[in-house]
Every structure is written in structure tokens, then in C-alpha cells.
Amino acid sequence: MAKQGAILVVDDEAAILEVMQLNLVAKGYVVYLASSGPAGLRLLAEKVVDAVLVDFKMPGMNGLEFLQHVHRTYPDIPVIMVTAYGTIQMAVEAMRIGAFSYLTKPLNYEEMFLLVRQALEKQQLVCEVRELKQQVGQENRFANIITNNRKMMELLELVATIARTDATVLVRGETGTGKELLAKALHYASPRAARPLVTVNCTALSEGLLESELFGHVKGAFTGATRDHKGRFEAADGGSLFLDEIGDISPSMQAKLLRVLQEMEFERVGSNETIKVDVRIIASTNRPLEEAIKMGRFREDLFYRLNVIPVYVPPLRERKDDIVLLAQHFLEKFRQKHKKTGRIISSALMTGLLGYDWPGNVRELEHSIERAIILSQGEELEIEHFPTLGKATDDTVARPQGERERLLELEEKYAGVPNTLAMVAQEMGIDASTLYRKRKKYGLL
């Protein structure tokens, strides 16, 4: 059988090591075994390892301490925590430190194989994205995109690939997902990086102002035009123009913009002189443009001109494995900004953050953590510092539920979180086999 990857298993029980080795080798993996945390760290220093399975409860160095060492020294190696003593709080703490996911004993080996495969796919994507960044010579241009999510890593890989071209890109996604960050990454990873990236917020400008901002105007073109004004297209010449929320522009502006995108030439308002430019167009929208086309609110020909390469930024509820990473990032950012360096996120709050849907996405999470840091008096941030989050938690607790409804809600709550079913089982206080029987009973398989 072909080699699938190299797995290090760390557990103080010889029988567990033997069984896990037999199962993993049968799937084609190379397996290294260690009976303690220090022995595992020595093997990591000697061998090429693609992923780690480590037991939580071990004498001497426990699983969390081992994870901390690995995360500091080998941050790209995914670590899966294995425990018979786990609680959701322990799992959240492990993920906060940097674990890829966790498993509970007795092990469900199909679930283990799935998690190992996902961990290896993520590790491969990390390597590929790094190589692509190096190839375009812009290693630092993705630094502001904080992610540990497979979909987002694939998205960054796509961005690094299309950055080499001049193709028009339409970035789609809900408000607050980070569409502008992605547009910046696309520009700065491109051959145009030395030239300007010019942004136009299409929502913030009226039709008259938008035309003047895009194309410029000459002195005397309208009341208040006291001098010539260079538009954003001219300012972006040789670089990129980011048209943020393009779905909000009027039909007449759509027609004018279409002509510019086709010919890359225009006239300033009040002038007959044609100006030619070389601009790469990146547009974004949070609107379903296909529906707008059917309703006659958006030009189909402009849509196809913009949608040469569509890029979709998933909402935060579809990448909940990023919540821990983002929360820690924003915590550190605003601790420094507001000089409250002692603040930490409590385990109960982190559980709440993972369970919330974040309709405002990353932006809502960022603003919520900044507000909590400003208002908090104690060392730990708690759910009480997050009014919306607290209300959602209260509503969930207050609503009476049947068992099937409870299962559906918990599966939705942890959708996108690694090891979803294990999280559901833990919160319901049942083991994996009981959860399987209940899901089968209620037709949820």
C-alpha cells in the first residue's frame, strides 16, 4: 500500500499504542510510537512527521503541555488530542493552544481516520500556500488573513495562483467576512504590487459623486468643481482598482462602468479628452447578483465582465475552527491597543464564542472582543461582556426541546468545528455509540 503520511502516536499505555499502530499501518500510514511526551518530542526532532495523535492524560508531561511544545517548535504540524477524560472545556483549551481537533476514548477508528486525513490535507495546504507565496515573492502579503480553516487555506492557494494574472476577480461573501483583506492579498501578491491599490466604496457615494470619484472631473464641470480632479481609475493606473460592494451602483453607472471595463478608457466629467489606463479590476459584493439580474437591477453583461474569476469568502459560521484563532488574535491586538495586557478569555466564554453563529462574521467578533476588553474590570472576559452572545445563550437554555430537536440544534451549533459529533456527544453527556443510535433513531444519519 502506498505511503499516506507519517503519524506520531504518543500514549503511555502500550496496548493503546499497539492497536493504534495496527489500524493506522493498515491504512497505509508510517507510524512512530512514543510512550511519553519527552519521547515524542525527541522523535519529532529526529523524524519527518506529518501529524500527531497524543493522549491527554499522561504522567509527567501531559497532552496539553506536549501540545504547547509542539505548537511553539513545529507550528505547521497538526496535533489531534486523544482523551478519555475530556470535557468540552478541555477540548476548547486544547484548540485554543493550537490543537487541530480531539478524539474521545473508546476510539471510533473511522472517525480517527477521517480526522487524520483532514489534518494531513490541511498540513499539505499550508505547505502549498507557503510555496506559492514564495514563488510570487510576497511572503508577507497574506499575514493579515488569520485562518486555520481548510476552505480558507484553499482560497489563499487560489488567490496566490490567480494573483499572477491580470484577470478580473469578483469577491463574494457576506458583510464582515474579510473581502477587502482578500482583495489586498490578491493585489500585493501580484506583479502590480509596487503600483497603487485604490479602493472605492460604492455604497458610500451617491451616483454623481461616484462618477466623479471613478473618472475624475475638470474645473467648472459642475457647481463646486473649482479645479481639475483625477479619478480613481487614473490613480490606479498600473495597479489595481478595488470596487467594494459593486452591487449597490445605479443602472446608469453600471452602463458607464461597463464601457470602461471593456475599453479601459474614459473621459473625465466635463471633458471630451479620452484617457487610457492599465488597471486590474477587483470587485466585491454581498448581494446575490443573479437575483438582481432577474429583477432588472443589475446588468447581466456587466456581471459577466466582472465575474471572470469568482472568489467566495465563507462566513464565520462555516469556518468555526477559525474562531479560537481569531479570538486570540483580536484579544492580543486590543490588549495592546487599550493597555489591558492582563485580559484572557475564559473557557466558558470560548465555548460560547464557538456556539454562536456570528451573523456579522469576523468584523462582529473583532468589535465584540474590543468592546469586552474596554468594559471588563476583571482578568477574564466572560459571556456577560458579550450582550448579543449572552442573549443567544439565554434563548437556547430557555427554549424547551425534545431530544431530536436538541440533536439538530447541537449539530448546527458545532457545524464546521472539527470532530463535530464528538462535541455533540460531550454536550449531551453520552458516548459516541449512543449518539450513533440516537441519530439513527431520529433519521439523522
Buried (B, 14 or more C-beta within 10 A) or exposed (E): EEEBBBBBBBBBEEEBBEBBBEBBEEBEBBBBBBBBBBBBBEBBEEEEBBBBBBBBBBEEBBBBEBBEBBBEEBEEBBBBBBBEEBEBBBBBBBBBBBBBBBBBBEBBBEBBBBBBBBBBBBBEBBEBBBEBBEEBEBEEBBEEBBBBBBBBBBBBBBBBBBBEEBEBBBBBBBEBBBBBBBBBBBBBBBBBBEBBBBBBBBEEBEEEEBBBBBBBBBEEBEEEBEEBBEBBBBBBBEBBBBBBBBBBBBEEBBEBBBEBBEEBEBBBBBBEEEBEBEBBBBBBBBBEBEEBBEEEBBBEEBBEBBBBBEBBBBBBBBBBBBBBBBBBBBBEBBBEEEEBEEBBBBBBBBBBBBBBBBEBBBBBBBBBBBBBBEEBEEEBBBBEBBEEBBEBBEEBEEEEEEEBEBBBBBBBBBEBBBBBBBBBBBBBEBBBEEBBEBBEEBEEE
